[in-house]
Amino acid sequence: MNDTNIVFIERTFPSANMVLVKGKKPLLIDTGFGSDIKGTKQLITEAGVKPEKIGQIVNTHYHSDHAGGNYYFQKNYRTPIAAHRWEAGAVNAVDPEACSAEWLDQPVEPYRIQQPLSEGDEITSGSTVLQAVETPGHTLGHLSFYAPEEEILMAGDLFHRDDLGWLNTFREGTAAIHRSMESLEKLSRFRIKKAYSGHGPAMDDPGTAIDKARKRTEKWLKEPEKVAWHGCKRVFAYTLMIKDGLHKNEINSYLLSCGWFRDFAKHAFNVEPADFLPVLMEEMIRSEAALWHGEYLKAAASYHAPDASWMNRNIKPKDWVRIGLPPAAIK
């Protein structure tokens, strides 16, 4: 089958990439950050499918840049969602740990998952069949999706063309790096002509990208501090994106309030959080992960800022019941 039914949509931060799978029951893999919903709908429409016609949303994992648009689709169109069974359990139970939103301090509006997925489960758009592949590492319930007929892989945040997903040993377990290595090894045995990841361009040579990611994780095993720096800088940079920068006078108090910052300081770098403040700031500037714009520290990577109403939005799973869960899916 021609792979034109599978449409890769590359996006700018704060949203992750999407993949639209056309057919009688179009599938949308990931929905971007919540503030980007207008752009999400426009991109889907330009790709040839009206947002209300999406038959099912499929999440690679539950981080805000991948699942943030779920709420809008369920609230307005009652679109059903499929995701890994473990993440489905946390989301549907309104677990405070769902989406790692509290720990990361990232807003996620409420949603529900109708189809829990496991290894080998199949989802179809009516024209294209996708197989769920359990690829833990970035999150414990991370999924990749493989179209066997087209030999196309949707890799989520397991690996990218020139990078791989950051590893959260504090919420996903100390073996996250080993799980990531096993996931990469699993995918290296697939026949893959093309791969699409959650960030960055499409990969026409996915085998090389997987091999590079495997070699990097092997180095990380010998130098675990590099795993921590990789994750710490990416979480902070993403924070700077969704807040469109932090004023120099608020950076310290903000960081000290964040679970991710305190955990990295104490457990990855063995220093008190207050002592880690200047260390992280120095590294962000040295590595050019962030830059000063006057009195504001901003992410150096390309992004577009959420509108003002989103910058200080503080919607976490603990707020979901109060906000009201979306209506049950009817499709």
KAZIUR-V188295 format. One record per backbone hydrogen bond with DSSP energy under -0.5 kcal/mol. NH is the residue of the N-H (numbers start at 0). CO is the residue of the C=O. If there is no record, write none. Layout:
# KAZIUR-V188295
NH;CO
NH;CO
This chain:
# KAZIUR-V188295
4;1
5;2
6;4
6;19
7;5
8;17
9;7
12;301
14;11
15;64
16;197
17;8
18;28
19;6
20;18
20;26
21;4
21;19
24;124
25;22
26;20
27;55
28;18
28;26
29;27
29;57
30;65
35;32
36;33
39;35
40;36
41;37
42;38
43;39
44;40
45;41
46;42
47;44
48;43
52;49
53;50
54;25
55;25
56;79
57;27
58;81
65;62
66;62
67;31
67;63
68;31
69;66
72;68
73;69
74;70
75;71
76;72
77;72
77;73
78;72
81;56
82;114
84;116
87;83
88;84
89;85
90;86
91;87
92;88
93;90
94;89
97;94
99;96
100;97
101;95
103;99
104;100
105;100
107;314
113;80
113;111
114;80
116;82
119;131
120;117
122;129
124;127
129;122
130;145
131;120
132;143
134;132
134;141
136;138
141;138
142;59
143;132
144;153
145;130
146;151
147;145
150;146
151;146
152;193
153;144
154;152
154;195
155;195
157;154
159;162
164;156
164;157
168;166
170;167
171;167
172;168
175;172
178;174
179;175
180;176
181;177
182;178
183;179
184;180
185;181
186;182
187;183
188;185
189;186
191;189
192;150
193;150
194;202
195;152
197;155
202;194
203;201
207;204
208;204
209;205
210;206
211;207
212;208
213;209
214;210
215;211
216;212
217;213
218;214
219;215
220;216
221;217
221;218
222;218
225;222
226;222
226;223
227;223
228;224
229;225
230;226
231;227
232;228
233;229
234;230
235;231
236;232
237;233
238;234
239;235
240;236
241;237
242;238
243;240
244;239
245;296
247;294
249;246
250;246
253;249
254;250
255;251
256;252
256;253
257;254
259;102
261;257
262;258
263;259
264;260
265;261
266;262
267;262
267;263
268;263
270;264
274;271
275;271
275;272
276;272
278;274
279;275
280;276
281;277
282;278
283;279
284;280
285;281
286;282
287;284
288;283
289;283
290;297
292;295
293;291
295;292
296;245
297;290
297;295
299;288
303;12
309;306
310;306
311;307
312;309
315;313
318;315
319;315
319;316
320;316
322;318
323;319
329;77
330;77
